[in-house]
Amino acid sequence: MFLDPDTGIAPNQAKPEHVSELDLQTIWSVLLKGDLLAAYQHADRTSSWKEARQEEMALACGLHVKNVSTILGTRVASDVAMLWSRKELG
């Protein structure tokens, strides 16, 4: 499942251009073992935006933060990342 909100996971309150923690939680709960959940993430104005969004995705999905990976395209756009995790338990 790929989520492509305009800006990514809501840092505080979700607006239509975000995916909320509840959205992540709901989708994660219905995925099957081996399924992937990926979400587009645009940078905010902090230097730790990638780590903060990884933590939020992990929390919403009931995962340890080490189970949420980041794909960066620094040669194309340094302010964009894809966060993803594979569901190991079904």
C-alpha positions in Angstrom: 0.0 0.0 0.0 1.4 3.4 -1.0 0.1 6.5 0.6 0.8 9.7 -1.4 -0.4 12.7 0.6 0.8 16.1 -0.6 3.2 16.6 2.3 3.3 13.4 4.3 2.5 12.2 7.8 0.9 15.0 9.9 3.4 16.4 12.4 0.5 17.6 14.6 -3.0 17.8 13.3 -3.9 16.2 10.0 -5.2 18.3 7.2 -6.3 17.0 3.8 -2.8 17.2 2.5 -1.5 14.9 5.3 -1.9 11.3 6.3 -2.9 11.0 10.0 -1.6 8.6 12.6 -5.1 7.1 12.6 -4.9 6.6 8.9 -1.6 4.7 9.2 -2.9 2.7 12.2 -6.1 1.7 10.3 -4.3 0.7 7.1 -1.5 -1.2 8.9 -4.1 -3.2 10.9 -5.6 -4.7 7.7 -2.4 -5.5 5.9 -1.4 -9.1 5.6 2.0 -10.6 6.5 4.5 -9.6 3.8 2.6 -6.5 2.7 4.4 -3.2 2.5 3.2 0.1 3.7 5.0 3.1 2.2 4.2 6.8 2.6 5.6 9.9 0.8 7.1 12.4 3.1 8.1 16.0 2.3 10.5 17.8 4.6 9.4 20.2 7.2 11.6 23.1 8.5 13.5 21.0 11.1 16.8 19.2 10.6 15.4 16.0 12.1 12.2 15.7 10.0 13.1 12.2 8.6 13.7 10.7 12.1 10.6 12.4 13.5 8.3 11.0 10.8 9.9 7.6 11.1 9.1 7.7 14.8 5.5 8.7 14.1 5.0 5.9 11.6 6.5 3.4 14.0 4.3 4.6 16.8 1.1 4.5 14.7 1.9 1.0 13.4 3.0 -0.4 16.8 6.5 -0.9 15.6 10.0 -0.2 16.8 11.5 2.7 14.9 14.2 0.5 13.5 11.5 -1.3 11.5 10.6 1.8 9.6 13.0 2.4 6.7 13.6 5.5 4.7 14.4 5.8 1.0 16.0 9.1 0.1 16.5 10.6 -3.4 19.1 13.1 -2.5 20.4 13.4 -6.0 16.9 14.3 -7.2 15.2 16.0 -4.2 16.8 16.3 -0.8 13.6 17.3 0.8 11.6 14.2 0.0 11.6 10.7 1.5 9.6 7.5 1.3 9.0 5.8 4.6 8.2 2.1 4.5 7.8 -1.0 6.5 7.0 -4.7 5.8 4.4 -6.3 8.0 6.0 -9.4 9.5 3.1 -10.6 11.5 -0.3 -11.2 10.0 
